[in-house]
Amino acid sequence: MFYLILVILIVALIIGPSYWVKYTLKKYSYPEDRYPGTGAELARILLDWAKLQSVKVEITDTGDHYDPIEKAVRLTPDKFNGKSLTAITVAAHEVGHAVQDRDGYLPLRLRTKLVKLAAPAERFGAAILMLAPIVLIVTRAPIAGALFLVGGLLTIGAAALVHMVTLPMEMHASFSRALPMLDKGGFLKEGDEPHARRILRAAALTYVSASLMTLLNMGRWLAILRR
């Protein structure tokens, strides 16, 4: 019973932040027309205000993010076209990353380098995962289990490493860049600032919750290996 309770607590600690992030962003997505402009329009205003006219604002299906290589703020359709508090606050958060890039913010530069290093590791790990079943069939040897472990650690561990080092950068983008811009520009309706803070915190914790989920997946790989 003790171990069962311990497992439940661990899973709750891992899944809980992910649930809270999703719940918070969804909660403030209504009403959908709370603001007169869309997230994309606000992003464009803030970028121009920060003298970043060359940075693009684009729609994407791969998650809200700022691309420091292509110099683009990318928003999912609900943020790009949305007029909710979530839409404009998340847009401001991503612009915060663009401002970090403009200022040469070291943690952002470090994450960009880590992403470049992690991408080949993830691809190599995925290739190992594809080959491992074939090795198992051909050799019927324990080496296939080791290949599964190496492949899983490379694909999942590389992503976990990148996610874990991003928290200071994400918090800085939210509370040292995005929130001051929203306050100074008077973009928030009266009474919305405390809620915007929750959204900015959720936006900053998105990668942390993703990292916790990858750690859970790593645990699954270890469990597979022990069988």
C-alpha positions, 0 to 999 in steps of 0.5 A: 500500500505504501508503494502504491501511495508513493507511486500515485504521489509521484505521478501526481507531481509529474502530471499535476503541473501539465494539467494546471498549465492546460487548465489555466490557459483554457480558463482564460480563453473565455470570453473569446472576444474580451479584447478588441484586437487579436494576439497576432495584432498585439504581437505586431504592436509590441514588436514594433514598439520594441524596434523589432520590425524585422521579426515576423508574426506567423501562425503555426500548428506546432505550439506557441514559440519564438524562433530565434533562427528565423526571427519569428513569433509563431502563435497557434490559431487560437492565439493568433486569431483569438481576442481572449486574455490568454491569446494576448498574454501568450502573444506578449510572452512570445514577444518577450523572447524576441526582446531577449534575443534583441538584448543578447540574453544569455540563457536564450542563446544557451537554449538555442545552442542546446536545441541544435545539439539535442536535435541530432541526438534525438534523431540518432535515438529514434533510429536506434529505436527503429533498429532495436526490434530488428536486432532482437529478431535477428540476434535474439540477444539481450543487446536489443534491450540495451539498444532500446534503453540507449535510444529511449534515453537519447530521444527523451533525455535530450528533450528533457535537458533542453526543457529543464534549462529553460525555466529561468529564461521563460520566467524572465520572458514572462515577468521581466519582459512581457508583463512590463510591456503590457503594463506600460502600454496599458493593454490589459483591462482593469482587473485583468493583471492578476489573471495575466500573471497566472497565464504568464506563469503557466506559459513559463511552466509549459516547458517544465511540465513537458520536461516532467512528462519526458522524465515519466517516459524515461521511467517507462524505458527503464521499466521495459529494460528491467523486464 
